[in-house]
């Protein structure tokens, strides 16, 4: 298990977002905007845990593709994830303010993408 307190803190926050998104998705009328947001946040925090593990500086950003590119020298297997990251990144801000709303289909896709990426990133972090 990882012993760095900063990594552990990122992972704890990532799992809170994961739990939030998956539990909210089970509601009769799921709050789709917040589900999409938590999906993006989960993966962002997993990336930041991995960056912390590799001691790579990262700026304050919600751009998953940017975070992924910072990791490529240490984690070349992330190279093929660009399309998935581009689909999930906008959920950090797109539905946070009035004017646009996520559909149930958007939320289902976000959860699917989050689970897919979470599995990959947990494996890279040596987690079950």
C-alpha positions in Angstrom: 0.0 0.0 0.0 1.1 3.6 -0.6 2.6 5.3 2.4 2.8 9.0 1.2 0.2 11.0 3.0 -0.4 13.3 0.1 -1.1 10.4 -2.2 -3.4 8.9 0.4 -5.3 12.2 0.6 -5.8 12.4 -3.2 -7.0 8.8 -3.2 -9.4 9.4 -0.4 -10.9 12.4 -2.2 -11.0 10.4 -5.5 -12.9 7.6 -3.8 -15.4 10.1 -2.3 -16.2 11.3 -5.8 -16.4 7.7 -7.0 -18.8 6.8 -4.2 -20.9 9.9 -4.8 -21.2 9.4 -8.5 -22.1 5.7 -8.3 -24.6 6.1 -5.4 -26.3 9.1 -7.0 -26.7 7.2 -10.2 -28.8 4.6 -8.4 -31.5 7.2 -7.5 -34.9 7.1 -9.2 -34.2 10.5 -10.6 -30.4 10.8 -10.7 -29.0 14.3 -10.4 -27.1 14.1 -13.7 -25.1 17.3 -13.5 -23.5 16.4 -10.2 -22.9 12.8 -11.3 -21.0 14.0 -14.3 -19.0 16.4 -12.2 -18.0 13.8 -9.6 -17.0 11.4 -12.4 -14.5 13.9 -13.8 -13.3 14.9 -10.3 -12.6 11.2 -9.4 -10.3 10.8 -12.4 -8.7 14.2 -11.9 -7.8 13.2 -8.3 -6.5 9.8 -9.4 -4.2 11.5 -11.9 -3.0 13.9 -9.2 -2.3 11.0 -6.9 -0.2 9.3 -9.7 1.6 12.6 -10.4 2.4 12.9 -6.7 3.7 9.4 -6.6 6.1 10.2 -9.5 7.0 13.6 -7.9 5.8 15.4 -11.0 4.7 19.0 -10.5 1.2 19.8 -11.8 -0.7 23.0 -12.1 -4.2 23.7 -10.8 -6.2 22.4 -13.7 -9.3 20.3 -14.5 -7.9 19.2 -17.9 -7.5 15.5 -17.8 -5.6 15.4 -21.1 -3.1 17.9 -19.7 -2.6 15.9 -16.5 -2.2 12.7 -18.6 0.5 14.3 -20.8 2.5 15.2 -17.7 2.6 11.5 -16.8 3.5 10.1 -20.2 7.3 9.8 -19.5 6.6 7.7 -16.5 3.3 6.1 -17.6 3.4 5.6 -21.4 0.4 3.3 -21.3 -1.7 6.4 -20.9 -1.0 7.4 -24.5 -4.1 5.7 -25.9 -6.6 7.3 -23.5 -6.8 10.7 -25.2 -10.3 10.2 -26.7 -11.7 9.0 -23.3 -10.1 11.9 -21.4 -11.5 14.5 -23.9 -15.0 13.1 -23.4 -14.8 13.3 -19.6 -12.9 16.6 -19.1 -15.7 19.0 -19.9 -17.8 17.6 -17.0 -15.6 19.5 -14.6 -17.4 22.8 -15.7 -20.0 22.3 -18.4 -22.9 21.5 -16.1 -21.9 23.5 -13.0 -23.8 26.6 -13.8 -27.3 27.3 -15.3 -27.7 27.1 -19.0 -26.8 23.5 -19.8 -27.9 20.3 -18.2 -26.6 16.7 -18.4 -28.9 14.0 -19.6 -29.3 10.6 -18.0 -27.3 9.3 -21.0 -24.5 11.8 -20.3 -24.4 10.6 -16.7 -24.4 6.9 -17.7 -21.5 7.5 -20.1 -19.6 9.6 -17.5 -19.9 6.7 -14.9 -18.8 4.2 -17.5 -15.8 6.3 -18.5 -14.9 6.9 -14.8 -15.0 3.2 -13.9 -12.9 2.3 -16.9 -10.2 4.9 -16.1 -10.4 4.3 -12.4 -9.5 0.7 -12.9 -6.5 1.6 -15.1 -5.2 4.2 -12.7 -5.7 2.1 -9.6 -3.7 -0.7 -11.3 -0.9 1.9 -12.0 -1.0 2.9 -8.4 -0.7 -0.7 -7.2 -4.2 -0.8 -5.7 -6.7 -3.6 -5.9 
